[in-house]
C-alpha cells in the first residue's frame, strides 16, 4: 500500500485487505473506463439501509414521515460531501486531466459519490457488520446533534425530499386565484401530488408563502395517511 492510501485508510479507521478495492473506489469515470460507479451503486444502497435502521432504533416514537425525511437529509449529496471533506477525500481522488483542472476534487457530486463507493468497497473487503460500524462511526457527530423537531428546511424542500425518498413524482404548484388590491394581494396556490386523492390549496400574501403553506398541508396529509 502506498503512502497516500495508507494515510486515507487511517482517516477511514479501516485497513483494506484488498487495496485494489480502495483504489477502484477512488477512481472517477473521467480517469478510467474501470471506475467507481458500480461500487457507488452498492454503497448507496448499504448506506441508506444502515441510516434507516439507525434512525428506526434511535427514535422509537418517530413517524414514518419524520424518519423518511431525516434519512433523506442524512444521505443527500451535500451531507455526504461534507463528510468527505472532513476526511480530506479530494486529495486522494483519481481524476482525469479535465476534471482535475476544473476542480473536480472539490465538487460535491464527485466527493459524495466517492464516499458511497468507499462504503461499497469496505463491504466487499470485509462484511456487513464491519461496514455498518464504519458508517455509524462516520455519522456519530451528525447523530449526536440530530433533532427530529427541526430539519432546518422549508416546507417545499421537506415535501420534495419526502417524495424523492419514496421515489414518487414531485409536486406541481399552480396559482388558482388572486384577490385583493395591488398593495394587498392574496394568492391561492394549489399543490397537486399523485399519491393524494385531491389537490391541496392554501392562501398567502405572496406566491411563495402560499406555496409553502400548501406544501406544509400536503406533507401533513401524507404523514397522517389521510388520502
PLY file of the C-alpha trace (Angstrom):
ply
format ascii 1.0
element vertex 227
property float x
property float y
property float z
element edge 226
property int vertex1
property int vertex2
end_header
0.00 0.00 0.00
1.42 3.38 -0.99
1.70 6.25 1.48
-1.38 8.03 0.13
-3.65 5.01 0.51
-2.18 4.29 3.94
-2.99 7.86 5.03
-6.57 7.58 3.78
-7.03 4.20 5.45
-6.03 5.75 8.76
-8.56 8.55 8.23
-11.23 5.94 7.49
-10.21 3.85 10.51
-10.23 0.83 8.23
-7.31 -1.09 6.74
-8.12 -2.76 3.41
-7.06 -6.33 2.86
-7.50 -5.79 -0.89
-6.15 -2.31 -1.61
-7.28 -2.62 -5.23
-10.84 -2.10 -3.97
-9.89 1.19 -2.35
-8.08 2.33 -5.50
-11.15 1.46 -7.55
-13.41 3.37 -5.13
-11.25 6.46 -5.65
-11.27 6.23 -9.45
-13.64 8.65 -11.18
-15.03 7.80 -14.61
-13.01 10.66 -16.09
-9.83 8.77 -15.19
-10.70 5.30 -16.46
-13.40 3.17 -18.01
-12.86 0.91 -15.00
-14.16 3.21 -12.29
-16.10 3.50 -9.04
-19.66 3.74 -10.39
-20.63 0.13 -9.53
-19.18 0.48 -6.04
-21.08 3.76 -5.69
-24.33 1.94 -6.53
-23.63 -0.70 -3.90
-22.51 1.77 -1.24
-25.56 3.96 -1.76
-27.87 1.03 -1.00
-25.92 -0.05 2.09
-25.67 3.50 3.41
-29.40 4.09 3.00
-30.25 0.91 4.88
-27.84 1.49 7.78
-29.02 5.07 8.28
-32.67 3.98 8.11
-32.03 1.22 10.65
-30.14 3.59 12.97
-32.95 6.15 12.88
-35.56 3.44 13.47
-33.73 2.16 16.56
-32.81 5.59 17.94
-36.24 7.21 17.60
-38.87 4.65 18.60
-41.74 7.16 18.61
-40.96 8.99 15.35
-43.45 8.68 12.49
-42.57 7.18 9.13
-42.66 10.61 7.54
-40.17 12.11 10.00
-37.83 9.12 9.68
-38.01 9.29 5.88
-37.20 12.99 5.80
-34.32 12.59 8.23
-32.87 9.72 6.23
-33.08 11.80 3.06
-31.29 14.64 4.84
-28.53 12.37 6.14
-27.76 10.62 2.85
-28.19 13.55 0.47
-25.30 14.77 -1.68
-24.46 17.80 0.45
-24.25 15.80 3.69
-22.04 13.13 2.15
-19.82 15.77 0.55
-19.33 17.46 3.91
-18.32 14.14 5.47
-15.93 13.56 2.58
-14.38 16.99 3.09
-13.78 16.22 6.75
-11.78 13.21 5.55
-9.96 15.46 3.04
-11.08 12.94 0.45
-10.46 15.23 -2.51
-6.67 14.89 -2.28
-6.89 11.11 -2.79
-9.11 11.01 -5.89
-8.03 9.63 -9.25
-9.41 12.11 -11.76
-8.97 12.71 -15.45
-6.99 15.74 -16.58
-10.10 17.75 -17.43
-11.79 17.07 -14.10
-8.62 17.88 -12.21
-8.21 21.21 -13.99
-11.86 22.14 -13.43
-11.65 21.45 -9.69
-13.45 18.11 -9.66
-11.62 17.16 -6.46
-13.78 19.65 -4.56
-17.10 19.07 -6.37
-19.87 17.85 -4.06
-21.23 15.31 -6.53
-17.84 13.64 -7.02
-16.99 13.68 -3.31
-20.35 12.24 -2.27
-20.24 9.52 -4.95
-16.72 8.56 -3.91
-17.72 8.22 -0.26
-20.55 5.91 -1.33
-18.06 3.91 -3.40
-15.70 3.59 -0.43
-18.62 2.28 1.63
-19.28 -0.35 -1.00
-15.58 -1.23 -1.13
-15.40 -1.70 2.65
-18.41 -4.01 2.50
-16.81 -6.17 -0.22
-13.46 -6.18 1.57
-14.95 -7.26 4.92
-18.57 -7.97 5.84
-21.81 -6.15 6.55
-21.22 -5.70 10.27
-17.82 -4.10 9.70
-19.32 -1.82 7.09
-22.16 -0.90 9.44
-19.65 0.03 12.14
-17.74 2.21 9.67
-20.93 4.09 8.73
-22.07 4.51 12.32
-18.68 5.93 13.38
-18.66 8.25 10.38
-22.11 9.58 11.28
-21.64 9.76 15.05
-21.26 13.58 15.17
-24.34 14.05 12.99
-26.48 11.73 15.11
-25.32 13.41 18.30
-26.59 16.76 17.03
-29.67 15.46 15.25
-33.03 16.94 16.16
-36.24 15.45 14.84
-38.08 18.62 15.71
-36.21 20.84 13.27
-34.96 19.68 9.89
-33.78 23.18 9.02
-35.73 23.17 5.78
-38.78 24.94 4.44
-41.95 23.00 3.72
-41.43 22.78 -0.04
-37.99 21.26 0.45
-39.25 18.84 3.10
-42.09 17.73 0.82
-39.76 17.26 -2.12
-37.29 15.18 -0.10
-40.13 13.09 1.34
-41.39 12.27 -2.16
-37.90 11.66 -3.56
-37.11 9.25 -0.73
-40.20 7.25 -1.65
-39.42 7.53 -5.39
-42.69 9.36 -6.04
-43.31 12.14 -8.60
-42.60 15.66 -7.40
-45.48 18.04 -6.59
-46.91 20.54 -9.07
-47.88 24.03 -7.91
-50.21 26.45 -9.68
-51.92 29.70 -8.77
-55.67 29.17 -8.92
-56.81 32.58 -7.64
-55.63 36.14 -6.95
-57.70 38.55 -4.89
-57.38 41.97 -3.26
-55.88 45.30 -4.22
-52.43 45.65 -5.74
-50.87 46.53 -2.37
-52.73 43.80 -0.51
-52.94 40.79 -2.80
-53.86 37.31 -1.62
-52.76 34.34 -3.70
-54.31 30.90 -3.61
-51.96 28.14 -4.70
-52.83 24.52 -5.38
-50.37 21.70 -4.69
-51.05 18.55 -6.71
-49.44 15.24 -5.69
-50.15 11.96 -7.47
-50.34 9.98 -4.23
-53.03 12.25 -2.78
-56.59 11.77 -3.96
-57.17 15.52 -4.19
-55.15 18.70 -4.59
-54.29 20.79 -1.53
-54.67 24.57 -1.61
-53.55 27.42 0.64
-53.56 31.22 0.71
-50.71 33.66 1.18
-49.71 37.28 0.65
-47.23 36.12 -1.99
-46.99 33.12 -4.30
-44.04 31.82 -2.32
-45.86 31.98 1.02
-48.92 30.31 -0.47
-46.77 27.54 -1.98
-45.06 26.93 1.37
-48.42 26.71 3.15
-49.81 24.31 0.55
-46.68 22.14 0.79
-46.97 22.04 4.59
-50.61 20.91 4.36
-49.75 18.25 1.77
-46.89 16.91 3.87
-49.13 16.68 6.93
-51.67 14.70 4.91
-49.01 12.31 3.61
-47.59 11.72 7.08
-51.06 11.12 8.54
-52.09 8.85 5.67
-55.20 10.99 5.15
-55.58 10.25 1.48
0 1
1 2
2 3
3 4
4 5
5 6
6 7
7 8
8 9
9 10
10 11
11 12
12 13
13 14
14 15
15 16
16 17
17 18
18 19
19 20
20 21
21 22
22 23
23 24
24 25
25 26
26 27
27 28
28 29
29 30
30 31
31 32
32 33
33 34
34 35
35 36
36 37
37 38
38 39
39 40
40 41
41 42
42 43
43 44
44 45
45 46
46 47
47 48
48 49
49 50
50 51
51 52
52 53
53 54
54 55
55 56
56 57
57 58
58 59
59 60
60 61
61 62
62 63
63 64
64 65
65 66
66 67
67 68
68 69
69 70
70 71
71 72
72 73
73 74
74 75
75 76
76 77
77 78
78 79
79 80
80 81
81 82
82 83
83 84
84 85
85 86
86 87
87 88
88 89
89 90
90 91
91 92
92 93
93 94
94 95
95 96
96 97
97 98
98 99
99 100
100 101
101 102
102 103
103 104
104 105
105 106
106 107
107 108
108 109
109 110
110 111
111 112
112 113
113 114
114 115
115 116
116 117
117 118
118 119
119 120
120 121
121 122
122 123
123 124
124 125
125 126
126 127
127 128
128 129
129 130
130 131
131 132
132 133
133 134
134 135
135 136
136 137
137 138
138 139
139 140
140 141
141 142
142 143
143 144
144 145
145 146
146 147
147 148
148 149
149 150
150 151
151 152
152 153
153 154
154 155
155 156
156 157
157 158
158 159
159 160
160 161
161 162
162 163
163 164
164 165
165 166
166 167
167 168
168 169
169 170
170 171
171 172
172 173
173 174
174 175
175 176
176 177
177 178
178 179
179 180
180 181
181 182
182 183
183 184
184 185
185 186
186 187
187 188
188 189
189 190
190 191
191 192
192 193
193 194
194 195
195 196
196 197
197 198
198 199
199 200
200 201
201 202
202 203
203 204
204 205
205 206
206 207
207 208
208 209
209 210
210 211
211 212
212 213
213 214
214 215
215 216
216 217
217 218
218 219
219 220
220 221
221 222
222 223
223 224
224 225
225 226
